[in-house]
Each structure stands twice: as structure tokens, then as C-alpha cells.
């Protein structure tokens, strides 16, 4: 067995692992990157990019169908499923090649292929061919799809997002389980491309929305186009021939229906790829789900004796924020601290930002409401402002006038705290709000920024004005918040 001794070993060559490798190399040349699967990030292969290619095709079909609303006659729309999937795979492969190209710039001596697992806290076994001893180790093994056991009754008709992008054509029907980010994005796109669709949820969640009024508004809006039940009552899943048979109680009518679909798409979440690392031999403190406890500002894992150790964890593997930009940031922080270990630096974490590329789009900026309230010590110091897009000028012009946004700020200081948004082209407004939150801007200062006319951002200005009117500002309200404690 080959023996290697390095300063830093990084397990996983995805977004977080690559970011960690490049940053660690600023401290030492003795860094090895270990990959147990295919090179090429989740984003490029089966995530962000191929999903947006599918959504782009769906948007083109939708725009053609809705052109009549502008007085433009385009005739019958014909979806060529083979051509749609051919373009997706062609462009997907190009994105993957770009990632592989950057990978090839890493010297072969600094890369190792094979499944890694801990033998001791400082020693990794890689496949059956190598033993790597490292001063520090970064876990960046990503995540994989996860689903309830009763989905297994669908057999090979059970698919996940990874499988969709290898289809040669579009199926006739799909049942989607999970109205989260992946389920909503892929479900709406497939529907717009002519696939018969039903989306089933559990527990009432919808995308990343937390506000009840926003969630209800989005629920009604999506149901105008396709069947969506966030609290579905599914009684049975069976396999018959080449189809999956689902028995459920139909929302609205209460009728028991049995329908057949070509596929069951499981979009019910992901689980970190840490269960095959033999973490019990790494000497780490693990929670009840088998994940290491870690410091979110240093990404340093805690040892079983509660002392910070030499292992760091970044990206989807730590299950904190499974988003590409977060994986990149976390990889950089973990790689930097592994390089300077035992000296550490708290890395700068950006404000939370999440976007769902449905239409209307969904976005969330900043902390959730519970975290906002904790910041205020439990007192009622959060103001809320809102605006609808139903009468917003530019939204009416482009016939995308469905949407509702809610903004939050702190009484006393007037500081902007965060937002939940559902509306047209929200991805751009979400970035403006995230930048404003990063700059710790007040609502007054945000309203001093220029707003062109006519643009969708004028709807954002309306919400800011509503928020500003709701704010109680000044020393008196600040002192009141400070005097009251949790539960007051």
C-alpha cells in the first residue's frame, strides 16, 4: 500500500473541496485532493446549471403560449422533447468540461482517486491502494438525494434530479414528491414543457417561504397552472408495468383518485455524504444524525473530548446551507484555517440568500423570523412592510403581475433585517436586498437609493415605504426593547 504524508488532505473535489484546495495552497504546497467519484461539481453535472437549462426551455414554451395576451399570434406550440433534452445534455457537458479543465490544472501528484475513510484521526485509507497521513483534514464530500423508504415501491420508475438530465426525451407524466426548491423548479418546468404533472408535499412547506400569507399566496398562484398539494394525503404507491400507480385524496374535492405516471420524481431533500467516512475513528464529536459538531465561522470540527481539532468540514457535507455560493465560501474558510492551523481566523460569512427559479420566483434574504426575534431579546421590535405586484406598473406591462413581498426592519434603529419575496424576476431584487443587508443599511438609506421608472424595483420601493411607515424609531423605542426580556 502506498504511503503519503502531507500537510493537508481534502476529501472531495466538488465546489467546496476545490475552493479549500486553492486556498490551502496559499499556505503550503503539501496538499492532496482526494475524490471517490466522478470529477465535476454537483452544480455542473446535475444541479444548478442543467436545471436552469430545463427551466429556460420551459420559459420559451410558456412565453410562446402566452404571446396571445399581447395580441401576438404564434399558432400551435410543438415541444420536441428530444431536441430539448439534447440541448440540455450538450450544454451540461460543456459546463462539466469547464470544471474538468480547471481540475486538469491541478498536478496529478496532488490528486488521488478513491474512496477515503478514517483509519485514525490523522490517517485516511484511500481505496485499497493508499494510506494518507495528514496534519489537517478537510471534509468536503457533498451530499446525495434522500427519500422515504415507501418510495422504493416505484422501483426503477423512481428518479431524482440527477436522472432527469440523462433522459433522451420528455416523458408523458411525472408525479413530483417534495415542493421544495428542486421539486418546484423541475415540476413547473416539466409542466410547461407539456408533461402531465402533480406535485405532492408533506407538512405544508412550499419552497423556502416561511410567512403564512406569502405561502398561501404562492400556493394559490401555482395551483392556477398545475396541481400542487403541500399537505397531500397519499395512500399508496405501487408499480404496475412501466408505470408507478399513486392513490391519493384529491385536494379540493376530497375524492380518492388513482393515477398512473411514467415516473415518480423524489425531491424530498438531500443527506450529507459522511456516513461512509468511518467518522467514529476520527475522534470527532457527532450529533444524533452522525454529523460532526463544527464552528460555522472557522468550519473547525470539535473532537469527542470537546476540544477543537484538526478536522474541518465544508459545503453540503455539513448540511448547514447546501448552496453553491455557500460551499465556495466555506471551502475557502476551511482551506485557510487548515493551512494556518493551529492558528485560526473566523471567516466572514455572507448574509443568507436563497432563490427559487420558478415563475414567479421565490427568494429569502437574511435570517428567519425566529432568529430576528432572538436578536431583539424577545421584545416586539420588528417592523414589517409589504407590497403587491398585482397593480405594479412594469409587472402589468409584461403580464407578470402576480407577487407579494415582505420586508423586515428593527424598531429603534431602522436597520433592515431581511425579506421574503414572491414575484416576477425576484432574483435581481434579492441581490439588491442582500447587498443592502451586508452594508447594514437602514430603511431610510435604502429609500435614498435611485429607482428608475418604469422598473419592477419600484415595487420594492413601495414595500420599503410601507416598512418605513411602520417603523418606530428613536431612543424611546430602543430603550423599551432593551428593558423587556423574552416572554414580555
Secondary structure, 3 states (H helix, E strand, C coil): CEEEEEEEEEECCCHHHHHHHHHHCCCCCCEEEEECCCCCCHHHHCCHHHHHHHHHHHHHHHHHHHHHHHCCCCCCCCCCHHHHHHHHHHHHHHHHHHHHHHHHCCCHHHEEECCEEEEECCEEEECCCEEEEEEEEEECCCEEECCCHHHHHHHHHEECHHHHCCCCCCCCEEEEECCCHHHHHHHHHHHHCCCEEEEECCCCCECCECCHHHHHHHHHHHHCCCEEECCCEEEEEEEECCEEEEEEECCCCCCEEEEEECEEEECCCEEECCCCCCHHHCCECECCCCCECECCCCCEEEECCCCEEEEEECHHHHCCCCCHHHHHHHHHHHHHHHHHCCCCCCCCCCCCEEEECCCCEEEEEECCHHHHHHHCCCCCCEEEEEEECCCCHHHHHCCCCCCEEEEEEECECCEEEEEEEEECCHHHHHHHHHHHHHCCCEHHHHHCCCCCCCCCHHHHHHHHHHHHHHCCECHHHHHHHHHCCCCC
